[in-house]
Amino acid sequence: FCQVVVLTVSLLFVNAQSDPSDDYSCGLDWVNAANGCSKHCPSGLDNECSDLGEGYGCYYFTGCQARFEELKKEQEELAALEGENEEEVIVEVPPEENQFCAPTFMEAMLTCPKDKACPIGNECGEGEECFGKTNCDRELIEVLSDMVFNLQGLPGIMEDEDLTIFKSTIFDMLQQSLSAVKIHLDTISVTDQRYFIGDENAEVSVLLTAKYRPPPTQKLDSIIENSINLQKESVRVAIKQAGSNAKRWHFSNLEEITAVSRENATNRPTVSPTGAPTFSPTALPSSYPTASPSESPTAAPSDTPSSSPSRMHIQEVATATTQELKSSTDGSYGVIFNMRTVINGPVVLITGLDFYTESTDFVGFELWSRLGSFKDSKGTYEGWDLIASGVVKGAGYGRFTSIPENSFTEVSIPGRGGERAFYLTLNQMDLIYRAGEVESAESDKRVTASSPELEIYEGEAVLSYPFPDPTQEYLYRSPRLFVGAVQYDRLPCKPFSLYGPVIDLPCEEIPTMDPTERPTKRPTPQPIATEKPTVYPDLTSMESPTMSPLFTPSLSTSVTFTPTISASPTLSVSPTLYPTASPVTPIRAYIVVTLRRTLNRNMSAGEKKGFFDMFVAFLRKHSKVAMMVESIDLWKEEQVKVAAPIESNATYVTPVVSTRSIEGLQTVQATKLTLVLKISSTTLPQNLLGNMAVVAMEENQEELLTEISVLGELYQFFENVDQVVSFSVSSVTEAPVASPAGNESIYQGLSDRSIIEESSARVGVVTGVTVAILWLFLASFSIFYIIKVRSKMKDRKITSEAIEKIHPLKDLETSSDLDDEENGFRQSLRSSLSRSGGQPELNMRGSLRDSLRHSNGQSNL
């Protein structure tokens, strides 16, 4: 049995303006017609599709015009090869090559079992059918689709359970659509998630793999875009329903879902519009000199070469200019590449590295390196050294982002063609790279940037994190170019005049040939023979005063013994020319920090370094006006249980962390850290420094959790931390020992400091109480004295008023007798006052009354 296929090829003239009917296509439904483009139906009538089978109809606006034009072009090329513009081409295809028994068409297409061929069509057993048009005479190819899904209305990124729901729902819906166009969906994986709080939008990067046997050639990206976007309401409902069935409420408020291929995805808009273009070029120089000549000729060369190298020791090689940065838009998790020294070049010391990301958020980075090529070392960390890691804020569009110097470990590349591999990766797909000049060529063959000492080669882009298995070839793309800059020292051995170019490190020890005017910083390997020392110093040889004062001569005139010459003289420390600065002892403050939802173990060395580096930067940012945190030491680390967050409809619930028993409550794992803050300078009293750090953490809790979550992308220990609780302590003590200490325990370190501070506090309290008692005594005595004096003053006033009452005597007729009596009365009054000592007591007052009464009586007489 043979099938005879008759193809009629005609050359037609196409109108410059496209006809709407050019998009008409046959299919089971609109989505199937748009994805498959199985047959053109220009009339728009369903009967044109009847030969395809039951249920097929003609659908409009399917976007199949380009596919039909490609098919038409292929037919024209085929006709041209046959030598005629219109000719019947007969293709004989034995039916047994493409007809097989299987339960489903996909199984028949994928497996093509030779033992189950059904050339007649009735050879299949129970539960199987005979499927034709399997294209089993063609190669089975695997295709990859890199898609970006946008989910509007989610509260945040998806957790593992939510990711499972999302992937299974999308897989089921796409598998149904792809099966209709004879494509088998193989795998689906989520490679990255990003959440934009202001838009309540989650951006999910998804990799899909599928298999099929062409023809026709299918565009997997377009099929997936159509399948999701044309029935996005059905997809949204299906995801919400799946989440509800699994009792996961992450998708409850899902408003819309769309999909776009990574190739067609545009960058998210910036927060604010970019500035208007300048009328003149910017002042930022390019990485390489321009090709245009200078306005004036350069200076003539000197007659003799200079005594020192004309180039700086520290050099930089950039793989892209500023203009090229703005045209680089391909992103990945990482890039892997080799660097080599030139054939006749010396060793170089790599001192820094910059990379390019358009993100302005904090990104986590890792830089791994190894001697030799990366070719046989992909997908495994064995033999690789981590030379830089941490979190850095992206510099954004058109600018390199530098790895901090304090996070970078310098490595060397041997001279004479030595090579070293580098693997740079981020915790999100924001590392920008460039495609190689020759697509599909082998990596590590072409030089992308070079200097007189160093060459940077093409590498490969890595589409996943961490290091993916090299058998997953679709996660590596080559050749790809690292976009960034490398700083290196071309003369690492100093001084260059002694060493010259070297081939490898470390630098060899080279003894000095002649004694220097001042002592060398380290002794020579062998003693230098000198003449026998004299008994007295030769003062005539001193042409100028020495830099330091001479020793005071002894008063004794006796001659000292002649010093012996030792075969191996003792080493002494050379004095410095100027006195060293006085040491600075940092001020210490103590805080206790509890991280909720950590792993039930202590932090590793790398996790401690990453956390402390982040924490120091955080405290410096939010407390730099009041204090400068120099470093942080870990005093104690312990694993504790804390109360789990209370389920609430509120958006935020403050957790309760207590040392009391929490029996009966649901608990979660936490890590309690006792930290020692070393502060180099401050404007606050020492007892407030810990409180300052706690306030900075409380007021910027959200930012701190964000930085910890970024750290969690690198270290699983911090992945689920959702709350940080802290408080300050005045001092810290040693951890308890297994057995009790002796009667006279001696506390060292910070314990001594706490005892001294406690004693000082007690002395201050006793002194204050004593001063207060003394002050109360003096105040009481003063009040008593003042009352007594006021009483005396009052009595004197009464006396004066009594004396004034005597004035009426002056109105009597003047006579010698009365004058004598008056004088006698006054004299008597003075005598009474003098006898009473000037104190107007009660007895004096009585005599005064009697005297007055007697005086009045005589007056009346």
Secondary structure, DSSP 4 states (H G I P E B T S, - for coil): --EEEEEE----PPPSSPPGGGG-EEESSHHHHHHH---B-TT--GGGGGGG-TT-EEES--S-HHHHHHHHHHHHHHHHHHT-SS-EEEEEE-GGGT-EEESSHHHHHHH--GGGB-SSS----TT-EEE----TTS--EEEEEEEEEEEET-SS---HHHHHHHHHHHHHHHHHHHHTTT-EEEEEEEEEEEEETTTTEEEEEEEEEEEE-PSSPP-HHHHHHHHHHTTHHHHHHHHHHHHHHTT--TTTT--EEEEEETTTPPPPPPSSPPPPPPSS--SPPPSS--SSPPSSPPPPPPSS--SS-SS-SEEEEESS-HHHHTT--EEESEEEEEEEE-TT---EEEEEEEEE----SEEEEEEEEEES-STT-TT--TT-EEEEEEEEE---TTSEEEPPGGGB--EEE-TTT-EEEEEEEESSS-EEEEE-SSTTPPSSSSEEEE-SSEEEE-EEEE-SSS---TT-GGGEEEEEEE-EEEEEES--SSSHHHH-S-SSSSPPP---SS--SS--SS--SSPPP-PPPPSS--GGG--S--SSPPPPPPS--PPPPPPP--SSPPP-PPPPSSPPPPP-PPEEEEEEEEEES--SSPPPHHHHHHHHHHHHHHHHHHHTTTEEEEEEEEEEEEEEEEEPPPP-SSS-------SS--TTS-EEEEEEEEEEEEEEEESS-GGGHHHHHHHHHHHTHHHHHHHHHHHHHH-GGGTT--EEEEEEES---PPPPSS---SS----THHHHHHHHHHHHHHHHHHHHHHHHHHHHHHHHHHHHHHHHHHHHHHHHHHHHHHHTTGGGGGSPP-HHHHHHHHHHHHHHHHHHHHTTT---HHHHHHHHHHHHHHHHHHH-
